[in-house]
Amino acid sequence: MRHNKKFNHLGRKSAHRNAMLSNMASSLILNKRIITTTAKAKALRIYVEPLITKAKPENNTTVEQGTSNRRVVFSYLQNKFAVTELFREVGPKVASRPGGYTRIIRMPENRLGDAAEMAMMELVDYNEVYTREGQKATKAKSTRRGSKKAAPKAEAPVEAPAEAPAEQAEVKE
């Protein structure tokens, strides 16, 4: 029985599971997005979010504490390039976020070989489609008022402005 066993063992021994999660976490940090099975993505979220929290600059108040956090994260990831990327780019970018650094998006099709449910896992602040900055840049201003559409500048009549002041002059008399 598996009483009080909270995490998914993923059908692997602990050494294989830890190595797999370490490699997946390094790939997620370096590439900002990976495609994997839904079960592995859920297990990876539990594995990688505490590491991202350790990389946040608000947690690194002193140099000694920052070095200690780097060593702890390196013991999990075993990839110095991923640790550098995490502490230089990802950590400062998520500094204002209180948690929830990853997003799991389920893919519509299953894997061909065994029909496993596939999911895309990504870092939240690196997706331009869902972030507010990306929405502001791509969204055009729209109004609900019923205004006339402007005529193209090539077809605009040249005499129209000359006639308008004459009509206004007649009205004033």
C-alpha positions in Angstrom: 0.0 0.0 0.0 1.2 3.5 -0.6 -0.1 5.3 2.5 1.3 8.8 3.0 3.4 8.6 -0.2 2.7 12.0 -1.7 4.8 12.2 -4.9 4.6 10.2 -8.1 7.3 7.6 -8.5 6.8 7.5 -12.3 7.6 3.8 -12.4 11.3 4.3 -11.8 13.8 3.7 -9.0 14.8 6.8 -7.0 18.2 7.3 -8.7 16.7 7.1 -12.2 13.8 9.4 -11.2 16.1 12.0 -9.7 18.4 12.0 -12.7 15.4 12.3 -15.1 13.9 15.2 -13.1 17.3 16.9 -12.9 17.7 16.7 -16.7 14.2 17.9 -17.4 14.6 20.8 -15.0 17.8 21.8 -16.7 16.1 21.7 -20.1 13.2 23.7 -18.8 15.5 26.4 -17.4 17.7 26.6 -20.5 14.9 26.3 -23.2 12.0 27.9 -21.2 9.6 25.3 -22.6 9.6 21.5 -22.9 7.1 18.9 -24.2 6.7 15.8 -22.0 4.0 13.6 -20.5 1.4 15.1 -18.2 2.6 12.9 -15.2 6.2 13.9 -15.7 5.2 17.6 -16.0 3.3 17.5 -12.7 6.3 15.8 -11.0 8.7 18.3 -12.5 6.6 21.2 -11.2 7.1 20.0 -7.7 10.8 19.5 -8.3 11.7 22.8 -10.1 9.6 25.5 -8.3 11.5 25.4 -5.0 14.7 25.8 -7.0 13.3 28.9 -8.8 12.4 30.3 -5.4 15.9 29.9 -4.2 17.1 31.8 -7.2 15.0 34.9 -6.5 17.1 37.9 -5.6 14.9 38.8 -2.5 16.0 35.5 -1.0 19.7 36.3 -1.6 20.2 39.1 1.0 23.9 38.4 1.5 26.7 37.1 -0.7 27.1 34.0 1.5 23.4 33.2 1.3 23.5 33.6 -2.5 26.5 31.3 -2.8 24.8 28.7 -0.5 21.6 28.8 -2.6 23.7 28.3 -5.8 25.3 25.3 -4.3 22.0 23.8 -3.2 20.5 24.4 -6.6 23.6 22.9 -8.3 23.3 19.8 -6.1 19.8 19.3 -7.7 20.5 20.3 -11.3 24.2 19.1 -11.8 24.4 21.6 -14.7 26.4 24.8 -14.2 24.9 26.5 -17.3 21.4 25.9 -16.0 22.3 27.3 -12.6 23.9 30.4 -14.2 20.8 30.9 -16.4 18.5 30.4 -13.4 20.3 32.9 -11.1 21.1 35.6 -13.8 17.9 35.7 -15.9 15.0 33.6 -14.5 15.4 34.5 -10.8 15.3 38.3 -11.3 12.5 38.1 -13.8 10.2 36.2 -11.4 11.2 38.2 -8.3 7.8 39.9 -7.9 5.9 36.6 -8.4 4.9 34.9 -5.1 4.9 31.4 -6.7 3.5 29.5 -9.6 6.5 29.9 -11.9 5.5 27.2 -14.3 2.5 26.5 -16.5 1.3 23.1 -17.8 -0.7 23.2 -21.0 -2.1 19.9 -22.1 -1.6 19.0 -25.8 -4.6 18.0 -27.9 -3.0 14.8 -29.3 -1.6 11.9 -27.4 1.8 10.2 -28.0 1.6 7.8 -31.0 3.5 4.9 -29.4 1.6 4.4 -26.2 -1.2 7.1 -26.3 0.3 8.9 -23.2 -1.2 12.3 -22.5 1.3 14.9 -23.6 1.7 18.4 -22.1 3.8 21.4 -22.7 5.5 22.9 -19.6 6.8 26.4 -19.7 8.1 29.2 -17.5 5.2 31.6 -17.0 7.1 34.9 -17.5 8.7 33.8 -20.8 5.5 33.3 -22.8 4.6 36.5 -24.7 1.1 35.2 -25.6 -0.1 35.1 -21.9 1.9 37.9 -20.3 0.5 41.3 -20.0 3.3 43.0 -21.9 2.7 40.8 -24.9 -1.1 41.6 -24.8 -0.5 45.3 -24.7 1.9 45.2 -27.6 -0.3 43.0 -29.9 -3.8 44.2 -29.0 -5.0 47.0 -31.3 -7.3 49.7 -30.0 -10.9 49.1 -30.8 -14.0 51.2 -30.2 -17.6 50.3 -30.1 -18.8 53.6 -31.5 -20.4 53.7 -34.9 -18.0 56.1 -36.7 -17.5 56.5 -40.4 -14.6 54.8 -41.9 -11.9 57.1 -43.2 -11.5 57.2 -46.9 -8.0 56.4 -48.3 -5.8 59.5 -48.7 -5.4 58.9 -52.4 -9.2 59.2 -53.0 -9.8 62.2 -50.8 -11.2 65.2 -52.7 -9.0 68.2 -52.8 -11.8 70.8 -53.3 -13.8 69.8 -50.2 -11.8 71.9 -47.7 -12.2 75.0 -50.0 -16.0 74.7 -50.1 -16.5 74.2 -46.4 -15.4 77.7 -45.3 -17.7 79.2 -48.0 -20.7 77.4 -46.5 -19.8 78.5 -43.1 -19.6 82.1 -44.3 -23.1 82.0 -45.7 -24.4 80.6 -42.4 -22.8 83.5 -40.4 -24.5 86.2 -42.5 
